[in-house]
Amino acid sequence: MLNRFMVTLSRFMYGRYGVDRMFKGLAVLYLAVWVVSGVIGFFTDWYIVYYALRLIMTALFVWSFWRVLSKNLDARRRENEKYCAFVDKLFRKKYSTGYNYVYEQKSAPKPPRDNKTYKYVKCSCGATLRLKRRKGTHTATCPRCGANVKVRSLF
């Protein structure tokens, strides 16, 4: 019975955004507002503040579950990235790991070089030239800046 329910739930959630770090932050905020509204409702006669907090709680609940059930994955991902950047800046956290959010892009790994067939030379403009390996000294022209680069190869 439970297995059937889990399969039905997973089929329903397919293609939807799901739970992320922003959802967890909204849940914590919801609980904090719930505690404050309970204290205000129990110890004071501030009914307007109590009902305003209850309205805020309802809005937080609807917003958080609307995000979980949303099918607009790109928009929810961008919201989560902004939230994570804000929270990390607020708490001075440099880097966190996890899914659904990116803090810093690592550069793509460099492709392996074929050092037996080609010789790689840096130009003065910063461009890397890939030249056929030839024995002796010869010059090559940089396609970026047009400068002549002297290349020496022993084999």
C-alpha positions in Angstrom: 0.0 0.0 0.0 2.8 2.4 1.0 4.8 1.4 -2.1 1.9 2.2 -4.4 1.5 5.6 -2.8 5.2 6.4 -3.2 5.0 5.4 -6.9 1.9 7.6 -7.4 3.6 10.5 -5.6 6.8 10.1 -7.7 4.8 10.1 -10.9 3.0 13.2 -9.8 6.3 15.0 -8.9 8.0 14.1 -12.2 8.9 17.3 -14.0 8.3 19.5 -11.0 10.9 21.5 -9.1 10.8 19.9 -5.7 12.4 20.8 -2.4 15.5 23.1 -2.4 17.4 25.3 0.0 14.9 28.2 -0.4 12.0 25.9 0.6 13.8 25.0 3.8 14.5 28.7 4.5 10.8 29.5 4.0 9.8 26.6 6.2 12.0 27.9 9.0 10.5 31.4 8.5 7.0 29.9 8.6 7.8 28.1 11.9 9.3 31.3 13.4 6.2 33.3 12.5 4.0 30.5 13.9 5.8 30.7 17.2 5.5 34.5 17.4 1.8 34.4 16.4 1.2 31.8 19.1 2.9 33.9 21.8 1.1 37.0 20.7 -2.3 35.2 20.5 -1.8 33.6 23.9 -0.3 36.4 26.0 -1.8 39.6 24.5 -5.0 41.0 23.1 -3.4 42.2 19.8 -5.9 40.5 17.6 -5.0 42.6 14.5 -1.3 41.6 14.8 -2.2 38.0 15.4 -4.4 37.8 12.3 -1.8 39.7 10.2 0.8 37.1 11.2 -1.7 34.3 10.4 -2.1 35.9 6.9 1.6 36.0 6.5 1.9 32.4 7.5 -0.8 31.4 4.9 1.1 33.4 2.2 4.4 31.7 3.1 2.8 28.2 3.0 1.1 28.8 -0.3 4.3 30.4 -1.9 6.6 27.6 -0.7 4.4 24.8 -1.9 3.7 26.6 -5.2 7.5 26.6 -5.7 7.8 22.9 -4.9 5.0 22.0 -7.4 6.1 24.4 -10.1 7.2 23.1 -13.5 9.1 26.3 -14.4 12.5 24.8 -13.4 14.7 27.6 -14.7 12.9 30.4 -12.8 12.8 28.4 -9.6 16.6 27.6 -10.0 17.4 31.3 -10.5 15.3 32.3 -7.4 17.2 29.6 -5.4 20.6 30.9 -6.6 19.7 34.5 -5.6 18.4 33.2 -2.2 21.6 31.2 -1.6 23.8 34.1 -2.6 21.9 36.4 -0.2 22.0 33.9 2.7 25.7 33.2 2.2 26.5 36.9 2.1 24.4 37.5 5.2 26.2 34.8 7.2 29.6 35.4 5.5 29.8 31.9 4.1 32.3 31.5 1.3 31.2 28.3 -0.3 28.7 25.5 0.3 28.1 22.3 -1.6 24.8 20.9 -2.5 22.4 20.4 -5.4 20.2 22.9 -7.2 22.5 25.9 -6.7 25.8 27.1 -8.0 28.3 29.3 -6.2 31.3 29.4 -8.4 31.8 28.0 -11.9 34.9 25.9 -12.3 36.7 26.3 -15.6 36.3 23.4 -18.0 39.2 20.9 -18.0 41.7 21.5 -20.7 41.7 18.9 -23.4 44.7 16.6 -23.5 47.5 17.9 -25.7 49.1 15.8 -28.4 52.7 16.7 -27.6 54.1 14.1 -30.0 52.5 15.6 -33.1 52.1 19.3 -32.2 54.2 21.9 -30.4 52.4 24.5 -28.3 53.9 28.0 -28.1 52.6 31.1 -26.3 52.6 34.3 -28.2 53.2 37.8 -26.7 49.5 38.6 -27.0 48.6 35.6 -24.8 47.4 33.3 -27.5 48.5 29.6 -27.6 49.6 28.5 -31.0 49.4 24.8 -32.0 52.1 24.1 -34.6 53.1 20.9 -36.4 56.2 19.6 -34.8 59.2 20.0 -37.2 62.9 19.6 -36.5 64.9 22.8 -36.4 64.1 26.5 -36.1 61.2 28.2 -37.9 58.9 31.1 -37.5 55.1 31.1 -37.2 52.6 34.0 -37.5 50.1 34.5 -34.8 46.5 34.7 -36.2 45.4 37.0 -33.4 48.0 39.7 -33.5 50.0 39.0 -36.6 53.3 38.8 -34.7 56.1 36.4 -35.8 56.9 33.8 -33.2 60.2 31.9 -33.3 59.9 28.2 -32.7 62.8 25.8 -32.0 62.3 22.0 -31.9 64.9 19.4 -31.3 63.0 16.5 -32.8 
